Amino acid sequence: MLSAAEPAPAAPSAAAPTPPTASRLAGVGASPVREILALTARPEVISFAGGLPAPELFDVAGIRAAYDSVLAENPQYALQYSTTEGDPELRTAIAARLAARGLPTGPDDLLITTGSQQALTLLTTALVEPGAVVLVEDPCYLAALQTFGFAGARVVPVPTDDDGIVPEALEEIAAREKPTLLYLVPTFQNPTGRTLPAERRTAVARAAARIGFWIVEDDPYGELRYEGERVPWIATDPEAADRTVLLGSFSKVMAPGLRLGYLRAPAALRRASVIAKQAADLHTSTIDQAAAARYLRDSDLDAHVAVIRAAYQERRDAMLEGLPAALPEGSRWNRPEGGMFIWATLPAGHDATALLKTAVGHEVAYVPGAPFFCGEPDPGAMRLSFTTHSADEIREGLHRLAKSLGR
Ligand SMILES: Cc1ncc(COP(=O)(O)O)c(C=O)c1O
């Protein structure tokens, strides 16, 4: 140990500068949502900013029982390395759930991933060359934009309206840009909560078949439907079945800390994704997969999801009821049939990013819409999540938001 009196040895004078980080990092910023979340972690803030499931609704007892029985009955399997494709029992259970919802699927059609976020990374590794064009909805899920940015993709926005991506605009842009893939969250989209109607899904499948691009259909929210009829996945459309990848996740229906997702892809792309996953993490946690499989066998996930749906529906309704008094005259917002988000737009002249500081001063938060846009941002847009507060807290949060807006 050096004493305080002794000088520290000088760095060698000929030391070269610290080597730089890779150029692919340039221009891919940290997610602004994560940074805002850090700011609003104070317990007194009512935050509509996060995209988190309600933690008090986790089925802790059921998940704990699943881990207990896996560790009691088969610890040497649960704690060992495993195959890259994923736990066969879990894949069989997921395949049965997809088939029951109208998408014939076998266990070998699936790859288990470390959250659906990893599925996005693997597909990007497998499909996207530097400079390749990726089409996205505008606005788009932020971490997907980051993933495509790291790959050096040229991300091209496709205009949307209240029903999601506009097929005529997609046709025109795809014909011009010759994209490698189109990334979509067709059901209860993040950030807008919008759902793409069946006719538009058919039009998207047709465009992919005719022009020739992959469709990445990301569906972490589909099970959280509070009203209306389920719309079939694009993956069920025979026209684009050979070029559609469906991503699913246990984050919103079981718990995001499990980090369990999956992808269902045509054989060649699934094999390529398996190779990409070997290089990424060898396989997703054996014990977590085994516990999820056990949960699906011994507990009733659908009954649990019904509990989540009932709670979220009440929270969504509380937010919808409070918005007219909270936002200025001329504001617009949608009424999502499910999911976690309402997309609101303040009238011209309002800037949701600038307003956030005032709102946090009043101990309420939301995410400004601007960062989700890849084209021209709408400065008045904001994403409001209604899942993590009770109806009473939502009413209070909207009251604070009204005060931030001088109402
Ligand atoms: C549209 C979308 N895709 C993927 C993810 C990532 O989910 P996972 O927890 O399964 O990685 C999220 C998370 O919020 C999301 O909103």
Ligand as a Chemical Component Dictionary entry (heavy atoms), coordinates in Angstrom:
data_LIG
# 
_chem_comp.id                   LIG 
_chem_comp.type                 NON-POLYMER 
_chem_comp.pdbx_formal_charge   0 
_chem_comp.three_letter_code    LIG 
# 
loop_
_chem_comp_atom.comp_id 
_chem_comp_atom.atom_id 
_chem_comp_atom.alt_atom_id 
_chem_comp_atom.type_symbol 
_chem_comp_atom.charge 
_chem_comp_atom.model_Cartn_x 
_chem_comp_atom.model_Cartn_y 
_chem_comp_atom.model_Cartn_z 
_chem_comp_atom.pdbx_ordinal 
LIG C1 C1 C 0 -42.648 -3.555 -28.456 1  
LIG C2 C2 C 0 -41.716 -4.222 -27.513 2  
LIG N1 N1 N 0 -40.938 -5.222 -27.946 3  
LIG C3 C3 C 0 -40.079 -5.851 -27.130 4  
LIG C4 C4 C 0 -39.970 -5.502 -25.796 5  
LIG C5 C5 C 0 -38.975 -6.214 -24.951 6  
LIG O1 O1 O 0 -39.608 -7.154 -24.137 7  
LIG P1 P1 P 0 -38.861 -8.310 -23.389 8  
LIG O2 O2 O 0 -39.011 -8.022 -21.939 9  
LIG O3 O3 O 0 -39.575 -9.560 -23.788 10 
LIG O4 O4 O 0 -37.441 -8.323 -23.822 11 
LIG C6 C6 C 0 -40.761 -4.462 -25.293 12 
LIG C7 C7 C 0 -40.629 -4.063 -23.883 13 
LIG O5 O5 O 0 -41.239 -3.185 -23.368 14 
LIG C8 C8 C 0 -41.654 -3.807 -26.178 15 
LIG O6 O6 O 0 -42.437 -2.793 -25.770 16 
# 
loop_
_chem_comp_bond.comp_id 
_chem_comp_bond.atom_id_1 
_chem_comp_bond.atom_id_2 
_chem_comp_bond.value_order 
_chem_comp_bond.pdbx_ordinal 
LIG C1 C2 SING 1  
LIG C2 N1 SING 2  
LIG C2 C8 DOUB 3  
LIG N1 C3 DOUB 4  
LIG C3 C4 SING 5  
LIG C4 C5 SING 6  
LIG C4 C6 DOUB 7  
LIG C5 O1 SING 8  
LIG O1 P1 SING 9  
LIG P1 O2 DOUB 10 
LIG P1 O3 SING 11 
LIG P1 O4 SING 12 
LIG C6 C7 SING 13 
LIG C6 C8 SING 14 
LIG C7 O5 DOUB 15 
LIG C8 O6 SING 16 
# 
